[in-house]
Amino acid sequence: MAEPPKKGKPEKKDDKKGIHFTKAFPATVQEIIGRTGTRGDALQVRCKVLDGRDQNKVLRRNVKGPIQIGDVLMLRETEIEAKPLHSAGRGRKG
């Protein structure tokens, strides 16, 4: 006769294809610059990196969702900065 099935959680194979997370660095929001994106659904903020190689560096980043000054963002990378927003008075001539 065959053995009855084992109860409980099935055993997981220990292979190298597990979930890998990248390191993230905390940064606090210091200033909200303005809205960006095609529909204005993102905000551009200035944030200060709190940890890592670029500690104390101030970056301009685009953030989607509710945000306010003092919030902590977790940044996967701290080298790339968002492009600055254009001021309203610098439109196309025409």
Sequence and secondary structure as in RCSB ss.txt:
>XXXX:A:sequence
MAEPPKKGKPEKKDDKKGIHFTKAFPATVQEIIGRTGTRGDALQVRCKVLDGRDQNKVLRRNVKGPIQIGDVLML
RETEIEAKPLHSAGRGRKG
>XXXX:A:secstr
       SS      S S      EEEEEEEEEEEESTTS EEEEEEEE SSTTTT EEEEEEES   TT EEEE
S SS        TT     
